[in-house]
Amino acid sequence: MFEPVSLSAVAAVFGAVGASVASEAGKWAWESAGAFVRRVTGRDVPAPTGAVERAAVAQLLLDVAGSDPAQARALRAWLGGQGGGWSGPLATPSLLPPSDRFFTDRRKVLALLDKEAGRKTDGTPRVSVLYGPQGMGVSAAAVHWGALQRKRFPDGQLYADLSGGSPATAPDAAAVLRQFLIHLGMPADRVPPAAQDRVERFRSLVAERQLLVVLDHARSAAQVRPLITAAPGVVTVVVARRPLTGLDAVPIPVGPLSDKDARRLLTDLAGKETVSAAGAALVDVLERCGGSPFALRAAAPRLAFIPQQRRGRGGGGDGDPHAGDPVRAAVQESYEVLEPEEARLFRLCALRPWPAVGPELAVAVAGPGGPTVERAGVLLAGLAEAGLVEATPEGRYRYRPAVRRFAEEQAARVDGLAACAGAVTRAVEHLLRFAVRADYAALRERWHVGPLYRELGPGDYPDAGAALAALAAEVGNLVEAVLAAEELAAPATACELAEASWAVQLKAGRHEVLLPALRTAVRAAVAHDPDSAMAGRMHTQLAFALMELDLLAEAESCLVDASSAFERAGHLLGQATAVESLGLLRLRQWRWQPAYDCFEQADGLLASIGPDHERAGDVPRARALLKRHRGRALRGLTEYERARVWLTEALSDFRRLRDNYNAARTLTNLAETWADTSATEEALAAIDEAAAILDREQAEPHLRYLAGLRQQCLMERD
């Protein structure tokens, strides 16, 4: 007798399986779910893409199970083998930056934050928006309040900087949610790929928690709205330059400090004796600072030297049209006392919104005759001490937007446009050469299109992991370099930079961060030479990112374009890769026959590669993978005998190639076909053999999947 299973329970399992496709084991589970639906319903069912479609597929299964006891038993066994979504222990994040040592006034601001945080729960989110001009300490007020309220939030504090170097590189909600979920304890490979699934997962995880969320430098209501939850214990503080139209939040303006509080902050920073000694000049200092904490902090170190004549060595700015802007005035005063070498580096490093400027990048920007790496580190530290750049947690430096604008204007005036273009070009070329060598060292086995791989070879790293870590640390700068290359009318460089991000895409999962660069590179490749192998490579890499973000329709279009570009370029290996990837995408869509057709086409292309081809040695393994893929597609079509023929051939090939990992993957697929036909003993034998291999490889996600498959086999047998 069929024991009733609720529609919501079945739909929830589909949701959990679909949310796990960021990992390889998750992709298998999703594919296996589609094969199960095909087996039970006896017809093709498109993969569901949202909650409504998941519920519809769940209802199909329940309808069949309600009238067929055998299918009811199969459904119970399948549900039992899925194990649900991730439910590991939650972490207690502590992401809030340190509060400023000296914090003055803001009593009204803090009181309003207290009032919103302590408001009686009524189902609406507790959200405040602190807003005010740059340099007024708006972010500092949010961070200071969070530091005072740690006991109110025992489950942690989440913080995200939403600025980015530019609107094109500002993180979207999906990217922020990925980081939040990871910091809450979710393994990176279990983070859902779809933005809406991330929203739902985040809200579920924090529903019963007492948590502070600070969203700094927000650009719009649309950017922050998906990050807001109505959970009764969660308080969200948004920091922006202006009130955010359309956001249901308490607006809290943060304006200039009063003269009394400005004088107190200056006294805390410079010391009582220094402030007293400034005498009448103090009035002028306070007036120029205009109540800006940033300007006051910049003025404090110079307060003792006010009577001295300014040196003005960096190309100052008399008659500044921005008079009355305290932040700009403070920056200009700090700039005017720089040594010429410091001033030049300050100007040139600001020509792009680099997320993290380190000594190596600074040396490239400065060019021939500039500082050594060691000297550049000293100069950058000096600029930080002067308040002209900020240190990042990783030990590099970045500019505030207002400071960077000032430096960029000075560079155009003092250095000239040609020198500015040269500095950006040197930075881009430095990052390209670094990225090519790191990417090559991180993934030595793949084929390349860009010419620098052959010229430079792999970088000198202890192992592939170290190379990947170095590359991942520069992702933000690499994205900015791609955008800069496009503006410099260097499309080939933009494409080569994007190609050199492949290891980060494949192994580090930084798809949201890389997406602007990949879109730019595709645009550059199409404009430069749409019939080239590089155009095919760019379309393929963009498609891969889109697939991992669950943007499957756009990914499919990209892969079709990639295949066409490779075909026109006569690049058989690239075309085969694009067609194979298209087949894998169709497996994910549960489009079994089109997937099989793609794998057949890709194999035909590989068969055309002669023994003299430079990558001919890769062909046997690539064709073995296509045999395995065909077996997977045939399983979805419920053609189990044909599936096992292809899978058995693939297993033999992998064993001959001594490719244990792919042998284990193929054994897993064979176990699935045996389980689908209720051949439990054969399925368990294949599972045991695969698990023995994977245990040595320490492939935990795959082992978890095998454990679920074993449970399904045992439940269906019993």
N, C-alpha and C positions, 0 to 999 in steps of 0.2 A: 504494500500500500504506500502510495506516495505521500511522504510527510510534507505538508505545505512549506514552501519557502517564499518569503515575501519578495515582492517586486523590488522594493528598496534595497534588500540585501543583495540580490543578484546585480542590480545596477551599481551598487557600491563596490562590488568586486570588480566589475568592468572599469569603474572609475579608478580604483587602486592599481589595477594592472596597467591601464592606459597612462597613469601618472608616473609609472616606473620606467618608461621607455628611454630615459636618459642613459640607462646602463644597457650593456649588451644582453645581460640576462633578462632585463625588462623587455627588451625588444622581442626576445624569444617567447616570453610569456604572452605578450600581445599577439604575436603571430599564432601561437598555440591556441589562444582564445578564439581567433578567427577560424582556425581549422576545426575547433570543437563546434562552433556555431554552424559551420558548413556541414559537418557530419550529422548534427542533430536535426537541423532543419531540412537538409537535402537540397539546398539551393544556395546560390551566391548571395551574401548579405554584405553590403558595403560596411567598412569599419566605421563605427560611430564617432562623431567628432564633438559631441557635447552631451550635457546631462539629458536633454530630451531624447536624443538618438540612442544613448546608452539605455535609457528606460525602455525604448521601443524594442531594442534587441533583447533585453531581459524578458520582456513580455512574450516575445516569440518563443524563447526557450521554455518559459513556464507553460505556454499553451501546449507545446509538444509534450512536455513532461506530464502534464495533467491527464493526457490520454494514453500514454505509453509507459508502463512501469519500467521497462528496460532503460528508456531514455531518462526517466526520473532518477534511477539509480546512477546513471552516467553523470547527470547534472550534480547530484550530491557529491559524487566522487571528485568531479572537476572543481567544485566550490571548495571542497576540503583540501585540495592540493594547492590552492592559491595562497593560502596563509594570510590573506589581507594585505593592507598597505603597511608602510613603516610605522612602527609603534615603539621605537626605542626610547631610552630615557632622555628627557629634555635637559638641555644645558642651561646655565644661568649666564647669559652674555653680559659683558661689562665693556661696552664699546664707546662710552662717552669720553671725549678728550679731557685732559686735565683742565681744571678751572684756573683762571688767572689768579696769581698770588694776591694782587691788590685789586679789589673790586669795590667800587664806590657808588653809593646811592642806589637807584633803581628800585626803591622801596615800593613804589606804586606798581611797577611792572611785576615784581615778585608777588605782591599781594593779589594781583589779578590772576596770575598763574595758580596761586594757591586756591583761589576761589573756584576756578574752573575744575581743578583736579579734585577738589573736595565736594563738588556738586552732587546732589542726590541722583542716583541712577534712574534714568527715565527711558532708556532704550536708544538715546542719541549718543553719538561718540563724544568723548571729552577731548576737544581739540582747541588749541589756541594758536593764533598766528602772530608772532612777533615780527614787526616790520619797521624799517627805517633805513636811512641812507647808509652807504658804505662808510666804515670807519666809526660808526656810532656805538659799536659794541653790542649789536643785536645778537649775534651768535654767542658772545661771551655771556650775555644775560641768560640765554637758554641753558648753556652748559653750567653756569653757576647755580641756577635754580635746581638743575638735575643733581648736582653734587650735594646740595643741601637736603634733597629729598630721597636719599638712598634707602632709608628705612621704610619709606612709603612704597618702594618698589623692590621687594625682596626677590622677585623672580628675574630681575636684571634690567639692563638699559641698552636699548638698541640705538645706533646712531648711523646716519648716512649723509654724506656730502653729495648733494644733487647738482652741483654746479657744472662739473666737466669743464674742459678748456673752452668750449664753445657750445652753442645749441646743438650742433651736429654730434658732439661727443658726450653730451650730458647723459648720465645714466637714466634709462627709463624705469618704470615701476617693476617690470619683469626682472631686470638685472638686480635691482635693490632687493626684491623679494628673494631671489636666489641666495644672496648673501645673508639675509635675515634667517632664512630657513636653515642654512648651514650653521650659523652661529647659535641657533636654537637646538642644534644637535642632530639635524637630519644629514645623513651621508650625502655627499655631492651627487653620487650616481642615483639617488632616490628622489632628487628634486624634480618635480613635474616639468616637462618641457613647455607646456602651454601656459600663457600668462594668466588666464582665468583660473586654471587649476592651482597655480601658485597662490593666487589671492585666496581661494577657498581653503587651501591647506594652511596658510598662515593664520587665517582667522580661526580655524579649528584649533590650531596649536596654542593660541594665546587666549582662547575663550575663557579659561578658568585661571588665568595668570594675572599677577599684579606687576605691570611692566610699563616702563617709560620708553617712548619712541620719539627721538629727535630727528627731524628732517631739515637739514641745514641747506641754505642757499637754494630754496625752491624757486623754480622759474614760473610755474603755472599751477592752477588748481588741478588740471588734468594729470600733471606729473605726480601729484601726491594723493589724489583721491583713492586709487586702488590700495594704498598703503594704510588707509585709515580703517579702524575696526570699532564696532560698537561694544566690544567686550567691556564689561563693567569695571574691570581692574586695570584697563589700559588707558594711559594718558598720552596723547600725541601733541608735541610742540613743533610747529612749523616755523622756520625762519625764512623771511623773504625781504626783498627790497621795498615792496608795496603790498597793500591788502590784496588777497587773491580772490578775484571776482568768481562767484559761483561755488565757493567753498563754505560749507556750513561750519563756521568756527568763530571763536571770540577774537576779535581783532584787538591787538595790544600794541600801540605805537611806542617806539623807543626813540626818543629825541636827544638833543644835546644835553650834556650835564650842565647844571647851574654853575655860576662862577664859584660858588662856595665849594661844591663837590669837585669841580675841576681843579681848584687850588688844593683840595685835600688829596686828590689822586696824584697830582704833580709832587706834592710833599712826600707822599708814600714812596714815589718812584725815585726822586732825586735827593731826598733828605731835607730836613728842616733848615739846616745851615745854608745849603745851596739856594733854597727858595728865598730865604731871608736876604742873602747876599745879592740876589738878582735885582733887588730894589725896584725902581720905577720900571725897569725893563720887563718885569713880570707881567704888568698890565698888558703890554704889547704881545707878549707870548700867549697869554690867555685869550686875547682877542683873535690872534691868528689861528689858534687851535679850535676856536668856535665850539667848545664843549665836546669835541670829538676825542674819545679815549685813544684812538689810534694816533691822532696828531699829538696828544699829550705824551704818550709813551715814546713817540719819536723825538719830541722836544726835550724830554728829561735828561738824556745824556749830554745834551749841548748846553744845558742851562748855565753851567758854570763858566762857559766860554762866550757868553753873549757879548761882553764888552769887546771881544776881539773882532777884527774885521774878517768877514767871510772870504774864503779863498776862491770859490767859484771856479774850480779847475775842470769841471767836466763838461763845460758848455752849458752854462746856466740859462736862465730865462727871464731877463728883465722885461717889464711890461707884460707880464703873463695875462692873457685874456681870461684866465680862469680864476681871477682874484675873487676871494670870498669862499672858495672851496677849501676847507681846512685840511682835508686829506691830501689834496694835490699840493697845497702849500707845505705840508709836512714832508711829503716825498721830495719836493724840490729842494727844501733846505737840507735834507739828508744827502741828496744827490750832489749838491753843490760843494760839499766838503769831501767828496770822494777823491782819491788819487786817480790820475788819468787811466791807469790800467784797470782799476776797479770800475770806473765809470763806463769804460768801453764794454767790459764784460756784462755789466748790468744792462746796458742798452741792447747789445746783440742777442743775449739769451732771451730777451723778451719779445723777439720778433714773431714767435709762434707761441700759442698757449700750451707749451710742453707741460704735461702733468708732473714730471719729476726731472729736474735738471741736476745731474751729477757732474763730477769733475771731468769724466771722459767726454760727455756731450759738450760741456763748456769749452774744452780744448778744441773740439772740432769746430764749434761756432767761431771761436777766436781766430782760427786759421794759422797759417805760417807766421812765425815770429811771436806767437802768442804764448801764454803760460804753459808750463808743464802740468801734468795731471796733479802732482802734489801742490804746485802753486795755485792751480785752479781751485782745489779744495779749500785752500786758505782764503782765497778771494771770496768764494761763495759763503764761507763761514762769516767773513767780515760783513758781507752784504746782509746776512741774517741778523748779525749783531746790530746793524744800523736800522733794522726794521724794514728793509727794502725787499727782502724775500722771506718766506716762511720755511722752516724745516719740516719735512714730512716724517712720518713715523719710520720710514725706511732709511733715513739719514741723507736724503737728497733735498731739493729745494723747489719751491714753486712761488709764483707771483700772485698777489691779490689782483683782481681785474683792474682796479683803478691805478695801481702801481704799474702794471704792465702797459696800460694805455699811455701813461706818462713816458715810460722808457721807450716805447715804440715811436712816439712822436719825437723824442730827442734823437733817436737813432736816424730817423729820416732827415732831421735837420742837421745833425752833426756829421754823420757818416755818409749820408747820401744813399739814394735808392740802389745804385749798383752794388755798393758794399753790403747793403742789407740783403739783397738777393743772393749775393755770394755766401753770406753767413748761413742763410737758410739752406742753400744748396749743400754746403759742407756738412751741415747737421744731418740732412736727409741721406747723403751718401755714407756718412759714418754709421747711421742706424741700419742702412741696407747691408753694408758689409758685415756688421756685427750679426744681424739677423740671419743672413745666409749661412754663416759659419755655425751659428748655434742651432739653426734648424737642421742643417746637414748632420751635425753631431747627435742631435736628438732622434733623428729618423734616417739612419744611413741607408736603409734598404729601398727607399722609394725613388722613383724617377723624377727628373727635374726638367724644366723648360728654360728657366733663366740661365744666362751664360756664366754668371758669377760662381755658380756651384762648381763648375769645372775648373775655373781659375783659382778659387780660394780654397776649396776643399773643406773638410769639417774642422770646427774649432777645437782648441786644445782644452778639453774638459775631462774630468776624472771618469765620467760615465754619461750615459744618455740622460739620466735623471738630473744631473747637474746642468747639462745644456738646456734641458727643458725649463728648469727653474730660472736660469738666467734669461731665457727668452720670455717667459711669463712675466718676469719683473719689468720688462720693457714694453709690455703690450700697449699701454696708454700712449707712450711716445711713438710706437710703430704706427698706431692708428693716425696720430697727428701727422706723422711723416708722409703717409699715403695722401692725406688731404693736401699737404703742402706740395707734394710732387705734382698733383693735378693742377694746382694754382701756378706752379712754375712751368707748366706746359711740358712736363716730362712724363708722358703716359707709360713708357716702358719701365721707368723707375717705380711708378706707382704699382704696376703689376708685379714687378719683382719683389717689392716689399710685401705685398699681399701673399705671394707664393711662399715667402719665407715665414709666414705665420701659420703654416699648415700643421706643424707639430703641436702648437698651442691649441689649434682647433681640435685636432684629433685626440690629444691626450689630456689637455687641461680644461676643455669644455668652456672656453671663454667666448661663446658664440655671440652673446648680446653685445659685448664690448667690441668685437671685431666687425660686427655687421656694417657700420658706416664705412669702414675701410674697404670691405669686400664689395659693397655696392659701388663705391667710388672706383675701384679697380676694374669692375666690369664695364662701367661707363667709359673709362679710359681705354680699355682694350678694344671695345667696339668702335670708338672714335678713331683709334690709331690703326688697327688692322683687324677687322672682324673675322677674317679668314685665316687667322693664325692659331698655332697650337696654344699660345699664351691666352688668347681669347677663350679657347676651350677650357683651359685650366682655370681661369677666373670664374667662368660660369659654373664649373664643377665645384669649386670651393664655396661659392656663394650658395649653391644648392645644398651642400652638406650642412652649412650653418642653418639654413632655412628648415631643413629636415629635422635637425636637432631642436629647433624652436617650434616644431609642429606646424609650420607654415607650408603644408605639403603641396598645395596647388601651385604656389609660386616656385617651389623647389622643382616640381615636375617641369614647368616651363623652362627653367634654367638648364635642366639636364638635356632637354630636347635641343636647346640652343647650343649647349656644349658639344653634343654629339655632331651637330651640323658643322660647327666650327672645326672640330678635329677632322671631320671627313673632308672638308674643303682644303685643310692643310695637309692631308695625306698622312695623318698621324694615327696609325692603327691602334697603338697601345692606349692613347688618350681616348679614342673613340670607344674602344672596348670598355674602358673604365667608366665612361659616361653612361653607356648603355647598361652595363652591369649595375651601376648605381640607380638607374631608373627602374631596373627590375627589383632592387631591394626596396625602393620606395613603394612600388606596387604591392610587394609582399605586406608592407605595413598598412596599406590601404585594403588588404584582403582581396586584391584583384589578382587571383591566382594564375589564370591563363595568360593575361598580358605580361605578368612577371616571368612566367616560363618562356614566353616568346622572346623577351629581352635577353634572358640567359642564353638561349639558343643563338641569337644574333651575336652576342658578345663572344661566344665561343668560336663562331665562324670567323670573326675578325682576328682573334688570337691565332687561329689555325693558319692564317695568311702571313703571319710573321715568320720570316725565314731564319735559318740558323745563324746568319751573319749579322743579324740585328743586334745593336748594342745591349738591348735588354732581353735577348732571347733566353737567357738563363732564368728569367722570371716567369716565362710562359707555362712550364709544367705546373707550378704551384697555382698560378692564376686559373688554369683550366680545371684543376682539381677543385678549386673553390666553386667554379661554375657548375660542376657536377653536383656538388653539395647543394647549391642553390636550387638547381632543377629538382632535386629530391624534395626540398622544402616546398616548392610550388606545387608539385604533384601531391604531396600530402594534403595541402589545402584543397585540392580538387578531389580528394578521397580516392586517388588512384595509388593505393598503398603498395601494390606489387612493383609497379614501375618506379615509384619513389625509392623503394629499397634497392632496386637495381642500381640507380644512380648513386645512392648513398654508399652502397657497398664498394662501388668502383672508387668513389672519392676517398673512402677509408683506406683502401689499398694504396692509392696514390700517396696519401699523407704518411702512411707508414713507410713507404719506400723513400719518401723525402725526409724522413725522420722529423716530421712536424707533429710533435706530440699534442700540442694545444689544439690544432685543427682536427686531429684525429679524435680528441675528446669531444669536440663540438659535433663532429659527425656521428659519433656513437650516441650522443644525446638525441640527435634527430632520428636515428634509427630506433632508439627506445621509444620515442614519441609515436612512430608509426606502429610499433608493436602494441603499445598501450591503446592506440586508437582502435585496434582490431581485437582487443581483449586477450592478446597473447602475453599474459602477465609475466610468465617465467622468462620469456625472451626479453621482455622490456626490462625486467629487474637485472638480468645478466648484463645487458648493455649499460644500464645505469651504474652497476658496480664497477665495470671496467672504466667507464668515463670518470667516475669519482676517484678511482685509484690514481689516475693520471693527474686530475685537477688538484687533488690533495697535495701532490708534490709541487705543483705550480702555485699553490696557495691562492687559488682563484675562488675566493669566498662567495661572491655573488652567484657564480655559476654553480657552486656546490649547494647554495640555498635553493636554486631553481631545481636541481636534481632531487633534493630532499622533498620538495613539493610534488614533483613528478612521481617519486616513489610512493608518497602518501596517497596520491590519486590512484595508482595501480592497486595498492593494497585495499583501499576502500571499495573500488569497483569489483575486485575479486571477492571480497567478503559480503 
